[in-house]
Amino acid sequence: MPSRIATAITTCALSLGALASGAGVATAVSSGPAADRAAAATAARSAVTARAAAVDRCSYQVVRSDDSRYVYSVSGVFGGATRELPIQKEDFVRFSGTWHQVTQVDACAGGQTQTPTVLRVTGKLENPDGYDSSVPRTIRSSDIKPAASSVIPKAPALTSVDRLDPATVRVSWKPAQGSPDQVMLMERKPFYSSEIGIWHPYTFQRDVPAGATSMDRKLERNADIPAGERTHSYWTRVVKDGFVSDLRAEKPVTVEP
């Protein structure tokens, strides 16, 4: 469970539009006759919208909707057995006007050699005592057949981060290949949370105009930023047909303000 400080930080950042979880709130269904209970069960099963693709032989990417009341896991079906898959990396990504949770999981953990026939996403209500009984305690996706690794796009590599003046850098990257739907410059830098009165590292997504290969960014140089949290980092990310470039392959370039 996140700490009170972490929760406050996230809430503040969401209010500024820096980062937010996406759609997909589970529908609360009131108790009633058998038909209503059946409808509630169906809603719980279909409350998570997700798609998946193989990143490589062992890693699978799952892009899903998000309801922040739930804690999610990804399972794979291997023959007649089902097992939960360890998370390699995950993040929120905004595309098509909506925030999605992108999770990459390891199907080869523990020396496994089989590939999953389908993947499933399960969400467990994090604080069930705080919600009416009509709110589903568990929500699930339908069985997801992973797409081939060819659908995972490639993010362009950074070529330079050049200082234009003491407070500005120009971040440049190679042209994107494969006509992605969106190129994003990811920027991690100090962020001030007025609710709790501290500076802390935070990651922002900057959507890049079509065809652009550079973007100027301002550095945070406030004297109150703790010395250990002044670093700025930059990397690229792309989206194509609902899938995101390999999160594990991201190599941030850092600069000091």
C-alpha positions, 0 to 999 in steps of 0.5 A: 500500500502506498505511503501517505506521502506517496499518495499525496504526491501522486494526487497533486501531480494528477491534479496538474495533469502531469500523470494520471491513471486511465479509464476503466472504472468498474461498474458498481451493481446493486444487489437484486434478483438473479439477473442482477447478480449475473450482470454484476458477475459479467461486469467484474469479468469484463471490467479490465480492457487489455491487449498483449504482445510478445516483446521477445521470447520471454517478455510480454507487454500488457496494455490495459485500462486502469481503475486505481482502486485495484491492485493488478496482476498478470497471469499466463496459461501454460497448457493446463496450468496458470501462474502469475508472471513477475513484473519486469517494468511498468508505467502509465502511458497516455495515447489516444487521449487516455492514460493506460497502464503498460506492464511488461512481465517475464514468462521465463522466470524460474527457468520456465521454457513454455510460452503462454497460450493466453494472458489474463489480468486480475484486479483485486480491490485494495481497500475492500473495507472502504467500499460498499459491497456492491463494488466488485472485489475482483475484476478481470480481463477476458483471455488475451491472445498475445500478438507477435513481437513485430507489433512492438514499435522501436523508440529512436535513440537520443543523439545529444542533450545540448545546453543552450543557456544555463537554464535550457537544454535541447534534447535531440534524437534520431528520426522515428522509424515505422511511422509510429502513432505518437513519439514522446519525450520522457523527462524526469526532473524535480517536481515541487509538491505544494501539498506536502512542501517538498521537491521530489523526482517526477516523470513527465510525458511530452508528446512530440509533434509529427516529424520533430527530432528535438525539443527544448526543455527548461531545467529546474534550478530552484535553490531549495531542491535537495542536492541529491534530487537535482538530476534531469533525465531524458529518453524517448518512447513511442506508441503504435497501434496500441502498443508501446516501445520496450520499456526495458530498452529505455536508456535515459541521458542525464544532465545536471542543472 
